[in-house]
């Protein structure tokens, strides 16, 4: 895995320098790593047919070892220098150097095992990097709403400008097939817009003079002239992209657990490997009369195998990747989750509190406020998903609220509430909830910011273009369909299910292999194959989280 700093850069072990995310060619890195793997594999085969002995043989295999493992050794050394000793690089470095030393001391000249173990580990790392890169590229493709340019008319000519350079109030031209670069109002023209990248829905929307247009939409019809109402940095596309980029900053409790687990687990297995070397060696030498050198070699090899097996890559890699894929899968459906922490919390929701106007109803208070066509089915489905308590809060009159509640099958209703009143009643609902179960508040985000922030998890519905909703909520449903909430909960539960599958798989196989390694029933080859194999299975399983749950009428891009 790559070391990260706080400035959004990562160390590329393949090229040997730092680069910013997005500026490092993953394809180029893969080619470099593939070249190193291929050269190492060929060199191992060739050296089997070359008759060299002693130090010449050692030097030849050492060169091959450094070709495939120099980055692991460097990162292990840097970790030691920075006081971060116990990580997977340290484990692999100690195990393979130890295997090299054993071959040298025994005079066997069999350095293949050390090199092959490092080779298999790098193959696993390459697969991991490819999976992470694929998941990142999928999200970038799904959220491909960042415009490359804005068309500005000057003296009768259309000039392409960077969207960042276009000021508020500028009239821009959006032709057929182009993305709307900046939020604005249509001043001339009539067309059809594809908003799928924003909402996850493929249903086109009509745009006429006077309509507000959001950046990220694609013009599917005639040319439109739009007067910008925001700077590019404040436009909907920019806010969504920023939200997605920052989603990794809010780690889930599962990810934090794995981080803490690795910090404790790795030193323990290192000391256990040391004990596995020394204690049996002393017993065999003092109690059973075996020669020290023979006993030490046997138990050192078992300890090195033990270290290879103990490498926690499958856990450390697959858990964040699962959440990353889950957030991407949700984004495909127009569900923006601000971090893995909120995706995990969403899976634990057992009480949902709905705002009424604009959330469950169409929001027309000048005329009859009609229930949305999918509200009843959404509530029924939520109950089927195990949501035990459904509450409605509104500032509307009691008789109107009770009528809507009866139509939707909601028995617990609070009406005639000001925003602060919603907070008070929400707190009473939260006080009644079982510990560990989450209470979600779902509102349209226009005047619900206080209660959205107070809930365990705030969900803004129909928040397309609503700055207050995007700022206040933990989860943003980009269109106004209540069934999107069902989808969000299903995606979160699917993601958490995969997380726990990977935890059980990794720890279960790890425990069995550690015992086999300590008993001498598993050699280093089997150890690394088992470790890389589990990591590959866990990563493939993690990618399933990106295959978001579908509902009738919901189109995944």
Number of C-alpha atoms within 10 A of each C-alpha: 19 12 12 12 10 6 7 9 17 18 17 19 18 17 14 11 9 15 15 12 10 9 8 15 10 15 11 12 18 16 12 14 20 16 13 18 21 13 14 23 16 11 16 18 11 10 15 10 8 9 7 13 13 11 11 10 16 17 12 16 23 15 14 21 24 15 16 24 24 17 17 22 17 16 22 23 17 15 17 14 10 9 9 13 19 20 21 22 23 24 25 26 23 18 25 25 16 18 24 22 15 20 19 16 12 12 11 11 19 17 22 19 16 25 26 20 23 24 22 19 22 20 17 22 19 18 18 24 18 16 20 21 14 15 21 17 14 17 21 16 13 21 21 16 24 19 19 12 19 24 22 20 15 8 6 7 9 13 14 14 14 14 19 13 11 21 14 15 14 16 21 26 22 21 18 15 15 20 24 28 32 34 25 26 22 22 17 14 15 17 18 18 25 21 21 23 22 30 24 23 20 17 12 16 13 13 19 16 15 14 14 17 23 24 23 28 29 23 24 18 19 14 17 24 21 26 22 25 20 17 19 23 13 13 21 26 27 20 17 23 16 13 17 20 13 12 19 17 11 14 18 20 14 19 20 13 12 20 14 11 14 20 15 12 17 21 15 14 21 20 12 16 22 16 15 20 22 17 13 17 24 16 13 18 17 12 10 10 11 15 12 13 12 14 19 20 17 15 24 24 23 25 29 29 29 30 31 31 33 27 25 22 24 25 26 19 20 29 26 22 26 29 30 24 27 30 30 28 30 29 29 27 28 29 27 29 26 24 23 26 21 23 29 20 22 29 20 19 21 21 23 24 23 21 24 26 21 21 22 30 20 16 17 11 11 6 7 11 17 15 20 16 13 15 18 18 13 20 22 13 14 23 16 10 13 11 17 12 18 20 19 23 27 21 17 17 12 15 11 15 21 19 12 20 21 13 12 17 13 17 13 14 19 22 19 15 17 14 15 12 17 25 19 13 15 22 17 11 17 18 11 9 15 11 8 10 16 20 29 27 26 30 28 29 28 15 13 24 20 16 28 28 17 19 23 20 23 28 32 34 30 23 22 21 21 16 15 16 28 26 17 20 30 24 26 30 31 25 21 22 18 24 20 26 24 18 21 28 22 21 26 28 21 19 31 24 14 23 25 13 15 24 18 13 17 21 16 11 14 21 13 11 22 23 14 18 25 22 13 17 12 19 19 26 17 17 25 25 17 18 25 24 15 22 26 21 15 27 23 17 17 26 23 16 28 25 17 24 19 14 13 6 10 16 16 20 15
